[in-house]
Amino acid sequence: MATATSKSIRQQRGSVAKPTVRARRPSRVGAFFRGVGAFLGLITMLLLLAGIAAAGYAAYMVQETQRFLPQNEKMLAYQPGGITTIYATDKDPKTGQLVILARIYSQYKEFEPITEMPEVLKEATIAIEDERFNQHRGIDFEAIARAVLRNIESRDLSEGASTITQQLARTVFLTQKKTFSRKLQEILLAILLEKNFSKEQILEMYLNEVCYGVNTYGAKAAAKVYFGRELKNLSLSQAALLAGLPQQPTRLEPFKHKDAAIKRRNLVLGKMAELGYITPEKCKVAQSNGVFLISKKPSIRSVIKAPYFTTYVIQQLKKEYGQERLDTGGFQVYTTLNYAMQKEAERALINGVIKARGTGVTQGAMVSVEPRTGYIRAMVGGVDFNKYQYNNAAQGGRQPGSSFKPFVYVTAMAMQPGRYGPNSYVDNSRRSYGKYSPGGSGPSGSVALKTAVAWSYNNASVNTANAIGVRNVISTARKLGITSPMDPNLSLALGAYEVTPLEMASAYSAFANHGSHAAPMGIIRVVDQEGVMLANNQPRVNAAAIPESAVAGIGEALRAVVEKGTASKAEGIHDVADAHGKTGTTNDNKDSWFVGYTPELSTAVWVCGLHYEKRGKVTVPVYRRMAGAGGETTGGRVCAPMWARFMKAAIPIQRAAKLPRLVPAEKTMKAGEPSPTPSPEPRRRRRRRRSTNGDVTRPPTQTEPRANNATPAPEAPTVETPREEPRPVEVPREEPKPVENTAEPADRPEQPSAEPVVVPPA
């Protein structure tokens, strides 16, 4: 019963209908805020990640920037632009320092300590570039805000806010690229610089490193380029002009844009007056002043000392180290040149050419070497380097004529000492070798060898060369340092193949050095700016290149040239003690030579009649015959007096010279002046008496073929062969008055160009 009732009740309850419940719509406001929350969460996450990345990047940039910062005050002692300096061996009597022949750099830069800089330049620079320089710590936030406002007002970006410290960071340690990372590095570097250096040190670095136009860096260099004076001598107007240039050094360059430079200068002066550095009255006076620059940009080439030798050395340095390293390496290059001798060589050549103009002489060269070491002591490659840069002393070459004949005879005396000597006889008969017949004058038949040399008999030289073999003559010439091309033709005996004066002076030097040949050398050593020795050149000596007996024999013959031969009437030749030499003149009189030596020096002199002719649109060099009212130009008439004039002046200098100490090859030394030691007195050649060694009529041996039975020589090349030189005859004539001084240019401050330049010291 009860069970039924319970069931009934449940059925009744189950039959009751459930009430209908309506679904709730999502709130739009809630959805909006939930979306905003998600977005903000995403942004927060991105910002957090960005912050972490930025912090990491900033830490990286700080670490990277630290690499650019100078670690200690040694960075203040900048090498001035990595200037390579080339020195002579002798000292300037005024300064007591080695003579500087040239300085090489890609940027003209000179260093000046801040203590030596005038206050007016410092004040002008601070006034125009960074008026709050002494208040900020590398970044001037006040100036930044001011610049932003002014740029907004003017609607351009003309106003900048870089401090002097920032400019220094950008100039010295960074590139000029305008990127965010570079700007960040600039800011960080500026802060680090301020932390590590005093204001005075920062200003010193800035004034020595910033560009002032025309590839000139540093205020000291700029003062010399624009005004030709030292910093301490600048006027207020000049200092203000310099201070205004770093903003836009190209557009404000005074040489090209003088008006713009003056306008900028006046702005600097006004700023100085505004800040109280100068009075308004001084400002007005300075603004009214004109700008007087040095007259013109100095010639790069005209101010090099010993320009032919210096460029000869520079070419060697370029070949060894490359142009870029030469421009920026700060090398100290110690050369073999003696500048006092160089000036005597220039004087002798220039005056000699002027004196011989009446005979058609227009150009020449002279080079002198020291026999013991091969040091090039003087080199003049032409009369005027400004007009003619081709170095005749070391480039190209010209036919040496009869001055080549000693190599024939010394070869003969070396090969057959029992047959050939200064008093033995050689055949001067005229002979033909195939199609080649040299010709010449002098007695036909046998003549003494030293007579054949003294009077330059052509047939004797050719016949002797044929007897001993032309290839042997070439071999001797090679041993004596002649590297120019030569073919085994009999015309070689008359100097038909071109050689340089340097080769000839070097070859003859072996006659003064007992038969040992020292290769010509222009550079003793090269030291970089860290003090590391890059080159330490020792004399390269070919000991006993020719036997000393042959040297004594040819020496006697070459002495006869001076005593009674083709050079005996040369002006001043007998004033040179123990002079030996040989004249040379080509058969068309286009080239004349004298090559000679003493125990101290071996010197070659060459002259020619070089002219320039226009052929259509092209100007070409033309060598003309040298002859005039005074007679034909010969080696004895023109070149020997130049040689004598130089040697008379140079030998005392050489004897008194203090040569650089030769540093052992394995030793490294720091940069600095070479330690000089007195040059030992050259040994004088020992004279040996030699008896007559027979003549050409005696029966030949197996090693001594007869000239008339010899195999005909190949046909001589179609080249100019030297004529036999006549005995000199003195003909008095009025000579043009020679100049009293060489064309050595006065030192002037160099204004660099965009190209690597070479300039002298101040």
C-alpha positions in Angstrom: 0.0 0.0 0.0 2.7 2.3 1.1 4.7 1.3 -1.9 1.9 2.2 -4.3 1.3 5.4 -2.6 5.0 6.4 -3.0 5.0 5.5 -6.6 1.8 7.5 -7.2 3.3 10.5 -5.6 6.4 10.2 -7.8 4.3 9.9 -10.9 2.4 12.9 -9.9 5.6 14.9 -9.4 7.0 13.7 -12.7 3.9 14.8 -14.4 4.5 18.4 -13.3 5.9 20.5 -16.3 9.4 22.1 -15.8 9.5 25.9 -16.2 11.2 27.2 -19.4 14.7 29.0 -18.8 15.8 31.6 -21.5 19.7 31.5 -22.5 21.9 34.4 -21.5 23.6 36.4 -24.2 27.4 37.3 -23.7 28.0 40.8 -22.6 29.6 43.1 -25.3 31.4 45.2 -22.7 32.9 42.1 -21.1 34.1 40.8 -24.4 35.7 44.1 -25.2 37.6 44.2 -22.0 38.6 40.6 -22.3 40.0 41.4 -25.8 41.8 44.5 -24.5 43.4 42.4 -21.8 44.6 39.8 -24.2 46.0 42.5 -26.5 47.7 44.3 -23.6 49.1 40.9 -22.5 50.5 40.4 -26.0 51.9 43.9 -26.1 53.5 43.4 -22.7 55.0 40.2 -23.8 56.4 41.8 -26.9 57.7 44.7 -25.0 59.3 42.4 -22.5 60.9 40.5 -25.3 61.9 43.7 -27.1 63.3 45.0 -23.8 65.3 41.9 -23.3 66.6 42.0 -26.9 67.3 45.7 -26.6 69.2 45.2 -23.4 71.1 42.4 -25.0 71.8 44.5 -28.0 72.8 47.4 -25.9 75.2 45.2 -23.9 76.6 43.9 -27.1 77.1 47.4 -28.5 78.7 48.5 -25.3 81.1 45.6 -25.5 81.8 46.3 -29.1 82.2 50.0 -28.5 84.8 49.3 -25.8 87.0 47.9 -28.6 87.2 51.3 -30.2 88.2 53.2 -27.1 91.9 54.1 -26.6 93.0 52.0 -23.6 95.5 54.5 -22.3 97.1 57.9 -22.9 99.5 56.5 -25.4 96.7 57.0 -27.9 97.2 60.7 -27.5 100.7 60.4 -29.1 99.2 59.8 -32.5 101.6 59.1 -35.4 100.8 62.1 -37.6 98.7 60.3 -40.2 101.1 57.4 -40.5 103.6 59.7 -42.4 106.4 57.8 -44.1 109.6 59.9 -43.8 112.6 59.5 -46.1 116.0 60.5 -44.8 119.4 61.3 -46.3 122.6 60.1 -44.5 123.8 63.5 -43.5 122.5 66.1 -41.1 121.1 69.5 -41.6 123.7 71.9 -40.2 120.9 74.2 -38.9 118.9 71.6 -37.0 121.5 68.9 -36.3 118.9 66.3 -37.5 119.1 64.0 -40.5 118.0 65.8 -43.7 114.5 64.8 -44.6 114.1 64.2 -48.3 110.4 63.7 -48.3 107.3 62.7 -46.4 104.6 60.5 -47.8 101.0 60.2 -46.7 97.5 59.8 -47.9 96.3 62.5 -45.5 98.3 65.6 -44.6 98.4 65.6 -40.8 100.7 67.1 -38.2 100.4 66.7 -34.4 100.6 69.7 -32.0 100.3 69.3 -28.2 97.4 71.2 -26.6 99.8 73.2 -24.5 101.3 74.7 -27.7 98.0 75.6 -29.2 96.8 79.2 -28.9 93.9 79.9 -26.7 92.1 81.8 -29.4 91.9 78.7 -31.5 90.5 76.6 -28.6 87.9 79.3 -27.8 86.9 79.7 -31.4 86.4 75.9 -31.8 84.4 75.5 -28.6 82.3 78.6 -29.4 81.2 77.3 -32.9 81.2 73.6 -32.3 80.2 72.9 -28.7 79.6 76.0 -26.5 78.7 73.7 -23.5 81.8 71.6 -24.0 83.0 72.1 -20.4 79.6 71.4 -18.9 78.3 68.2 -20.5 79.6 64.7 -20.2 79.8 63.7 -23.8 76.1 64.2 -24.8 74.5 67.6 -24.6 70.8 67.0 -24.0 70.1 70.7 -23.8 71.6 71.2 -27.2 69.6 68.3 -28.6 66.4 69.8 -27.3 67.3 73.2 -28.7 68.2 71.7 -32.1 64.9 69.7 -32.3 62.9 72.9 -31.6 64.8 74.9 -34.1 64.5 72.2 -36.8 60.7 72.1 -36.2 60.5 75.9 -36.5 62.6 76.0 -39.6 61.1 72.8 -41.0 64.5 71.4 -41.9 67.3 69.5 -40.3 70.0 72.2 -40.5 70.6 72.4 -36.8 72.9 69.7 -35.3 73.7 68.8 -31.8 76.8 66.7 -31.9 79.3 67.6 -29.3 83.1 67.9 -29.8 83.4 64.5 -28.1 80.9 62.9 -30.4 82.6 64.4 -33.4 85.9 63.0 -32.1 84.4 59.6 -31.7 83.0 59.7 -35.2 86.2 61.0 -36.8 88.7 58.7 -35.1 87.0 55.5 -34.3 83.9 55.2 -36.5 82.8 55.4 -40.1 80.8 58.3 -41.5 77.8 56.0 -42.3 74.5 57.4 -41.0 72.9 54.3 -39.4 71.2 53.7 -36.1 74.0 51.4 -34.9 76.7 53.8 -35.8 74.9 56.6 -34.0 74.5 54.5 -30.9 78.2 53.6 -31.0 79.0 57.3 -31.3 76.9 58.1 -28.2 78.4 55.3 -26.2 81.9 56.2 -27.3 81.4 59.8 -26.4 80.4 58.8 -22.9 83.3 56.4 -22.6 85.7 59.1 -23.9 84.5 61.6 -21.3 84.9 59.0 -18.6 88.5 58.1 -19.6 89.9 61.4 -20.7 90.0 64.9 -19.5 88.4 67.8 -21.5 91.8 69.1 -22.4 92.9 65.7 -23.8 89.7 65.4 -25.8 90.1 68.8 -27.3 93.7 68.0 -28.1 92.7 64.9 -30.0 89.9 66.7 -31.8 92.1 69.6 -32.9 94.7 67.1 -34.2 92.3 64.7 -36.0 89.5 66.7 -37.5 89.5 67.5 -41.3 90.1 71.1 -42.3 89.7 70.6 -46.1 92.0 69.8 -49.0 92.8 66.4 -47.4 94.4 68.2 -44.4 93.9 66.9 -40.9 94.7 68.7 -37.7 94.9 72.5 -37.1 98.7 72.6 -37.3 98.7 71.2 -40.8 95.8 73.5 -41.8 97.6 76.6 -40.6 100.5 75.7 -42.8 98.4 74.9 -45.8 96.2 78.0 -45.8 98.4 80.6 -44.1 102.0 79.2 -44.3 102.6 79.7 -40.6 102.7 77.9 -37.3 99.6 77.7 -35.0 101.1 80.0 -32.4 101.4 82.8 -35.0 97.7 82.8 -36.1 95.7 85.9 -35.8 92.1 86.0 -34.3 90.7 86.2 -37.8 92.8 83.2 -39.0 92.0 81.1 -36.0 88.2 81.8 -36.4 88.4 80.8 -40.1 90.1 77.5 -39.2 87.6 76.8 -36.4 84.7 77.2 -38.8 86.0 74.7 -41.5 85.3 71.3 -39.8 81.5 71.6 -40.2 81.8 71.3 -44.0 85.4 71.2 -45.0 84.8 70.7 -48.7 82.2 73.4 -49.2 84.1 75.9 -47.0 87.5 75.3 -48.5 89.1 78.8 -48.7 91.0 78.1 -51.9 87.8 77.4 -53.8 85.1 78.9 -51.7 86.6 82.0 -50.2 83.4 83.9 -49.7 81.7 81.0 -48.0 84.7 80.6 -45.7 84.7 84.3 -44.8 81.0 84.1 -44.0 81.5 81.1 -41.8 84.5 82.9 -40.1 82.3 85.9 -39.3 79.7 83.6 -37.7 82.5 82.1 -35.5 83.6 85.6 -34.5 80.1 86.6 -33.6 79.6 83.5 -31.5 82.9 84.2 -29.7 81.6 87.7 -28.9 78.2 86.4 -27.8 79.9 84.0 -25.3 82.3 86.6 -24.0 85.5 85.2 -25.5 86.2 88.5 -27.3 84.8 92.0 -27.1 82.3 93.2 -29.7 84.9 95.7 -30.8 87.5 93.0 -31.5 84.8 91.0 -33.3 84.0 93.9 -35.7 87.7 94.5 -36.4 88.3 90.8 -37.1 85.2 90.5 -39.3 86.4 93.4 -41.4 89.8 91.8 -42.1 90.4 90.1 -45.4 91.6 86.5 -45.7 95.1 86.3 -47.1 96.0 82.8 -48.1 99.3 81.5 -49.4 99.5 82.5 -53.1 98.7 79.1 -54.5 98.6 75.4 -53.8 102.3 74.3 -53.6 103.4 71.9 -56.3 103.8 68.4 -54.9 106.8 67.5 -56.9 108.7 70.8 -56.7 109.2 70.6 -53.0 110.8 67.1 -52.7 114.5 67.3 -52.0 116.6 65.3 -54.4 113.5 64.6 -56.4 114.9 62.1 -58.9 116.5 60.0 -56.2 113.5 60.3 -53.9 111.1 59.1 -56.5 113.5 56.3 -57.4 113.4 55.2 -53.7 109.6 55.7 -53.6 109.1 53.4 -56.6 111.1 50.7 -54.8 109.0 51.1 -51.6 105.8 50.9 -53.6 107.0 47.7 -55.2 107.9 46.1 -51.9 105.1 47.3 -49.6 102.3 48.6 -51.9 100.9 52.2 -52.2 98.4 51.9 -49.3 100.9 50.7 -46.8 103.4 53.3 -47.9 100.9 56.0 -47.5 99.7 55.0 -44.0 102.5 52.8 -42.6 104.5 55.6 -41.0 107.8 54.1 -42.2 111.2 55.6 -41.4 113.2 55.1 -44.5 117.0 55.6 -44.3 118.6 56.1 -47.7 122.2 56.2 -48.9 122.0 59.7 -50.4 124.3 62.4 -49.0 122.3 65.6 -49.5 125.4 67.8 -49.5 126.8 65.8 -52.4 123.5 65.9 -54.1 123.4 69.6 -54.1 126.9 69.6 -55.7 125.8 67.2 -58.3 122.7 69.3 -59.2 124.9 72.4 -59.3 127.5 70.8 -61.6 125.0 69.3 -64.0 122.7 72.4 -64.3 125.6 74.8 -64.7 127.3 72.5 -67.1 124.2 72.2 -69.3 123.7 76.0 -69.3 127.3 76.5 -70.3 127.1 74.0 -73.2 123.8 75.3 -74.6 125.7 76.8 -77.5 126.5 73.3 -78.7 123.0 72.1 -78.5 123.1 70.4 -75.1 119.6 70.6 -73.4 119.4 67.6 -71.0 121.6 65.4 -68.9 122.1 63.2 -65.9 124.6 62.4 -63.2 124.9 59.7 -60.6 127.6 58.8 -58.1 128.1 55.7 -56.1 130.5 54.7 -53.3 132.6 51.8 -54.6 133.0 49.9 -51.3 129.3 49.7 -50.5 127.4 50.5 -53.7 125.6 53.3 -51.9 124.1 55.8 -54.3 125.5 59.1 -52.9 124.0 61.5 -55.5 121.5 61.2 -58.4 120.3 63.8 -60.8 118.1 62.5 -63.5 117.5 65.7 -65.4 117.9 69.5 -65.4 114.5 70.5 -64.1 112.2 68.0 -62.3 109.2 70.2 -62.4 109.3 70.1 -66.2 110.8 66.7 -66.8 110.2 63.9 -64.4 111.8 61.1 -66.5 114.8 59.9 -64.6 117.6 59.6 -67.1 120.0 58.4 -64.4 118.1 55.2 -63.7 115.4 54.7 -66.4 115.5 53.6 -70.0 119.1 54.1 -71.2 121.2 55.6 -73.9 124.1 54.3 -76.0 127.3 54.7 -73.9 129.6 54.9 -77.0 133.3 54.6 -76.2 132.7 54.6 -72.5 131.8 50.9 -72.9 135.3 50.0 -74.3 137.0 49.4 -70.9 134.8 46.3 -70.4 136.3 44.9 -73.6 139.9 45.4 -72.5 139.4 44.4 -68.9 137.8 41.2 -70.1 140.8 40.5 -72.3 143.3 41.2 -69.4 141.2 38.9 -67.1 141.0 36.1 -69.6 144.6 36.3 -71.0 146.8 38.1 -68.5 149.9 36.9 -70.3 148.7 38.4 -73.5 146.9 41.6 -72.6 148.1 44.4 -70.4 148.1 48.2 -70.5 151.5 48.2 -72.4 150.8 45.2 -74.7 149.8 45.8 -78.3 146.4 45.4 -79.9 145.5 45.6 -83.5 143.9 48.8 -84.7 143.7 47.8 -88.4 140.4 48.3 -90.1 138.7 44.9 -90.7 135.3 43.8 -91.9 133.3 41.1 -90.1 130.7 40.0 -92.6 128.7 43.1 -93.4 130.0 44.9 -90.3 132.9 47.3 -90.7 133.3 49.7 -87.8 135.8 52.2 -89.3 137.7 54.8 -87.3 140.9 56.7 -87.3 144.2 56.4 -85.6 147.3 54.6 -86.7 146.7 51.4 -88.5 148.3 48.3 -87.1 149.6 47.7 -83.6 149.1 50.2 -80.9 149.6 50.0 -77.1 146.4 49.0 -75.3 146.4 52.0 -73.0 146.9 54.3 -76.1 143.9 52.7 -77.7 141.9 53.4 -74.6 143.3 56.9 -74.1 142.5 58.0 -77.7 139.4 55.8 -78.1 140.4 53.8 -81.2 137.3 52.0 -82.5 139.1 49.3 -84.6 141.3 48.2 -81.7 138.2 47.7 -79.5 136.3 45.7 -82.1 139.2 43.5 -83.0 140.0 42.8 -79.4 136.3 41.9 -78.7 136.4 39.6 -81.7 139.6 37.9 -80.5 138.3 37.2 -77.0 134.7 36.6 -77.8 131.8 39.1 -77.5 129.9 36.8 -75.1 132.8 37.0 -72.7 132.5 40.8 -72.7 128.8 40.5 -72.0 129.7 38.2 -69.1 132.1 40.7 -67.6 129.5 43.5 -68.0 126.9 41.3 -66.1 129.4 40.7 -63.3 129.8 44.4 -63.0 126.1 45.1 -62.6 125.0 46.0 -66.2 121.6 44.4 -66.6 120.3 46.1 -69.7 119.7 43.9 -72.8 122.8 43.1 -74.8 123.3 40.8 -77.8 126.6 39.2 -78.8 127.3 41.5 -81.7 130.6 43.2 -82.3 129.0 46.6 -82.2 128.7 46.0 -78.5 132.5 46.8 -78.3 131.6 50.4 -79.3 128.8 50.8 -76.9 125.9 50.3 -79.3 123.5 48.9 -76.6 121.7 51.2 -74.3 122.6 51.4 -70.6 121.8 53.8 -67.8 124.2 56.2 -66.1 123.6 54.3 -62.8 124.7 51.0 -64.5 127.8 52.7 -65.8 128.8 54.4 -62.5 128.2 51.1 -60.7 130.2 49.1 -63.2 133.2 51.4 -63.0 133.1 51.3 -59.2 134.5 47.8 -59.4 137.7 49.3 -60.9 138.0 51.5 -57.8 137.2 48.6 -55.5 140.0 46.1 -56.5 137.7 44.2 -58.8 134.9 43.6 -56.3 131.5 44.9 -57.4 129.0 46.2 -54.9 125.4 46.4 -56.3 124.0 49.9 -56.3 121.8 50.5 -53.3 119.5 53.4 -52.4 117.8 52.1 -49.2 119.7 51.1 -46.1 116.8 50.2 -43.9 113.1 50.6 -43.3 111.5 50.8 -39.9 107.7 50.9 -39.3 106.0 53.1 -36.7 106.1 50.4 -34.1 109.9 50.2 -34.3 110.0 46.9 -36.2 112.7 46.7 -38.8 111.1 45.8 -42.2 114.3 45.9 -44.3 117.9 45.9 -43.3 119.9 46.0 -46.5 123.5 45.0 -46.4 125.9 45.8 -49.3 125.7 43.0 -51.9 129.3 42.5 -53.0 130.5 40.2 -55.8 134.0 39.7 -54.5 136.6 39.5 -57.1 134.2 40.0 -60.0 137.4 40.6 -62.1 141.0 39.8 -61.1 142.9 42.6 -59.4 145.6 42.3 -62.0 143.1 43.2 -64.7 141.8 46.0 -62.6 145.3 47.5 -62.2 145.8 47.2 -66.0 142.5 48.9 -66.9 143.2 51.5 -64.2 146.5 52.5 -65.9 144.7 52.8 -69.2 141.9 54.9 -67.8 144.4 57.1 -66.0 146.0 57.7 -69.4 142.7 59.1 -70.7 142.9 61.8 -68.1 146.6 62.5 -68.3 147.1 62.6 -72.1 143.9 61.3 -73.8 140.5 62.6 -74.8 139.8 64.0 -71.4 143.2 65.6 -70.7 142.1 69.1 -71.8 138.8 69.0 -69.8 138.5 72.0 -67.4 139.3 71.1 -63.8 140.1 67.4 -64.6 143.6 67.7 -63.2 142.3 69.2 -59.9 140.9 65.8 -59.1 143.6 63.6 -57.5 143.9 60.1 -58.9 141.2 60.6 -61.4 140.5 57.7 -63.9 137.8 57.8 -66.6 136.6 57.3 -70.1 134.8 59.6 -72.5 132.0 58.4 -74.8 130.3 60.0 -77.8 127.9 58.3 -80.3 128.8 58.7 -83.9 125.9 61.1 -84.6 126.8 63.2 -81.6 123.4 62.7 -79.9 124.9 61.4 -76.7 128.0 62.3 -74.8 129.4 60.6 -71.7 132.2 60.7 -69.1 132.4 57.9 -66.6 135.2 58.0 -64.1 136.3 57.2 -60.5 138.6 57.9 -57.7 139.1 55.6 -54.7 136.2 57.4 -53.0 133.5 57.7 -55.7 132.5 56.4 -59.1 130.5 58.9 -61.1 128.8 58.9 -64.5 127.8 62.0 -66.5 125.6 62.0 -69.6 124.2 64.8 -71.8 122.1 65.0 -74.9 120.3 67.4 -77.2 116.7 66.5 -76.3 113.9 68.5 -77.9 110.2 68.1 -78.3 108.4 68.3 -81.6 104.7 68.3 -82.5 103.7 65.7 -84.9 100.0 66.2 -85.6 98.3 66.2 -82.2 101.1 64.4 -80.5 104.3 65.9 -78.9 107.2 63.5 -79.2 110.8 63.6 -77.8 113.5 64.0 -80.5 117.2 63.7 -79.9 119.2 66.1 -82.1 122.9 66.3 -82.9 124.9 68.4 -80.5 127.2 70.8 -82.3 127.8 74.5 -82.3 130.2 77.3 -82.7 132.5 75.8 -80.0 132.9 72.6 -82.0 131.3 69.2 -81.7 130.0 68.2 -78.3 132.2 65.3 -76.9 132.4 63.6 -73.6 135.8 65.2 -73.0 134.6 68.7 -73.9 131.3 68.8 -72.0 130.8 65.9 -69.6 134.4 65.6 -68.2 134.3 69.2 -66.8 131.0 68.5 -65.1 132.4 65.4 -63.6 135.5 67.2 -62.4 133.5 70.0 -60.9 131.4 67.6 -58.9 134.2 65.3 -57.8 136.3 68.2 -56.6 133.5 69.3 -54.3 132.2 65.8 -53.4 135.4 64.0 -52.5 136.1 66.1 -49.3 132.4 65.6 -48.3 132.7 61.8 -48.8 135.9 61.6 -46.8 134.3 63.6 -43.9 131.0 61.9 -44.1 129.6 59.8 -41.3 127.9 56.8 -42.8 125.0 55.0 -41.1 126.2 52.0 -39.1 125.4 48.8 -40.8 123.1 46.8 -38.5 123.6 43.0 -38.5 120.9 41.4 -40.5 119.5 39.4 -37.6 119.2 42.4 -35.3 116.0 44.4 -34.9 116.1 47.9 -33.8 113.7 50.7 -32.9 112.9 53.6 -35.1 115.2 56.5 -34.8 118.2 58.1 -36.3 120.9 55.6 -37.5 123.9 55.5 -35.4 126.6 57.1 -37.5 130.2 55.9 -37.6 133.0 57.6 -39.5 133.4 56.2 -43.0 136.8 54.5 -43.3 139.2 56.1 -45.7 138.9 54.1 -49.0 141.9 52.0 -49.8 143.9 53.4 -52.6 144.5 51.1 -55.5 147.8 49.5 -55.5 149.9 50.2 -58.6 151.6 47.3 -60.2 154.3 47.7 -62.8 153.6 45.6 -65.8 156.0 44.9 -68.6 155.1 44.9 -72.3 153.4 41.6 -73.0 154.0 41.2 -76.7 152.0 42.4 -79.6 149.6 41.0 -82.2 152.3 39.9 -84.6 153.6 37.1 -82.4 152.2 33.6 -83.1 148.8 33.0 -81.4 148.2 30.4 -78.9 145.2 28.1 -78.8 143.5 30.4 -76.4 144.3 33.4 -78.5 142.6 33.1 -82.0 143.7 35.4 -84.7 141.2 38.1 -85.6 141.6 37.6 -89.3 140.9 33.9 -89.0 138.0 34.2 -86.6 134.5 33.2 -87.6 132.8 36.3 -89.0 130.6 37.9 -86.4 126.8 38.2 -87.0 125.6 41.3 -88.7 125.6 44.2 -86.4 122.1 45.5 -85.4 121.0 48.7 -87.1 121.8 50.9 -84.2 123.8 54.1 -83.8 127.5 53.3 -83.2 129.9 55.6 -81.6 132.4 57.5 -83.6 136.0 57.8 -82.6 136.6 60.9 -80.6 139.0 63.5 -81.9 141.7 64.9 -79.8 140.2 67.9 -78.0 141.1 71.3 -79.2 140.6 74.3 -77.0 138.5 77.0 -78.8 137.8 80.0 -76.7 134.3 81.3 -76.9 131.9 83.3 -74.8 129.8 81.1 -72.6 126.4 81.9 -71.1 126.8 82.8 -67.4 126.0 79.8 -65.3 123.7 80.1 -62.3 125.2 80.2 -58.9 122.7 77.9 -57.2 121.0 74.7 -58.0 117.3 74.8 -58.7 116.6 73.4 -55.3 113.1 74.7 -54.4 112.6 76.5 -51.1 110.7 74.5 -48.5 107.1 75.5 -48.4 104.2 73.9 -46.5 102.4 71.4 -48.7 98.8 71.6 -49.5 97.7 68.0 -49.9 95.4 66.9 -52.7 93.0 64.0 -52.8 95.8 61.8 -54.1 98.6 60.4 -51.9 101.2 63.2 -51.7 104.8 63.7 -50.9 105.8 66.8 -49.1 108.9 68.2 -47.3 109.1 68.9 -43.7 108.1 72.4 -42.4 
